[in-house]
């Protein structure tokens, strides 16, 4: 399961309303790349979920995630954080054994052999 904090659910509902995408869900995925070998992706998806997608509803927001990504992210939480550079969504993943300073790139025990692109490839410096 993937959860949303109350703050993330609130921010997502506001974004969905602002974009006038009343039926949109948050699609979350994992892809190869980034400094640590894997990286997160998130986007609003106003399509129906794919047949194999897992669908969660948290705080009135639907979350779509494919089974492969869920294997790397089971138990993860999506939060919305404010920092000196502005606000944004951040994933807290209990399966990550290491990560990049930007928080968008990570490794798990199952992906230890994955080779990332080196420091800076995911945008952090």
N, C-alpha and C positions, 0 to 999 in steps of 0.2 A: 504494500500500500504506500501511496505517496500522499502526504498531508500538506495543507496550507495553514500558516498561522492566521490569526484573525486579521492582522494588518495586511498580509498578502491578499487575503480574500477581499477585503475592503478595497484595496488598490486595484485589484483585477476587476471587480464589479464596476468601479468608476471608469476604468479603461474601456471595458466592454460597452458601457453606456456612451462614453465619449465617441467611440468609433461606430456607434449605432450597429453593433453586431450582437443583437439580443440572444442569439442561439449559439454564440461562440463558446468554445471551451479552451482551456489552457492545454496545449500539447507540449509535453516534456519528452526529451529524448537524449540519448548518449550517442556520440559519434567518435570515431578515431581522430586523433590530432591533439593539438595543444602541447604545452610544455611537458606534461606528465603522461601523455599517451592517450587519454580520453578527455572529451570535453562535453559539457552540457549544452543543450539547446532548448529554447522555449519560444513559443509563438502562440498567438491566438489562432484558433482553427475554427472556422465557421462551417466546416463540412461535417457530415456524419462520421462517427468513428469507423475505422477499418474493422473488419470482422475479427481480427486477432487482437485488437487493442483491449487493454484493461481500462475500464472507465470507473473513476471515483468521483464522488460529489462531496465537496468540502466547503462549508460556509456558503452554500448556494452557487458555487462555481464547479463546473465539471472539469475533470482532469483526464486527458487521454495519454496513455503511454503504451508503447509496443512491448511485447513480452521480453525481448532481448534487452532493451533499455531497463525494464523493471528489474531484471536480474542484477544489474549493477546498482540500482537505486532503491531497492525495496527498503522501506522504513525511512526514506528521506523526507525532509520537510522543506517546503518553499517558503521563504520569508521575504519581507520587503524591508530594506534597511536604508537609512539616510546616513551619509558620511560627508566629508568635506568636498568630495567630488560630485555630490548629488545623490539622488535616490535610485534604487534599483532592486531587482529581485535577486535573491541569493539562495542557493541550495545547500542545505546542511545534510550531508550524506554519511550515515554511520558506516557504510561499506568502504569509504575512501581511506586508504592507508597512508596516502601522501597527496599533496596538491600543490598547485602553483600559487604564487602570491596574489594573483587576481581573483582566485576562487572559482574560475570557470574550467579549470583543467585539473584532472585527478587521476589516481591509480587506485585499483582495488587489489586484493590478494590474488584474484583470478586474472588480473591484467598486468601483473608485475613484469612480464616479458615485453609488454607493449613499448614501443619506442616513440617518444614524443619528438617534437620538432626543435627542441632546445629552447633555452630561455628567450622569451620575447615572441615566440611563434603564436601565442594566443593573445597577444596585445599587451601583456604586462612587461614591465621593465624593471 
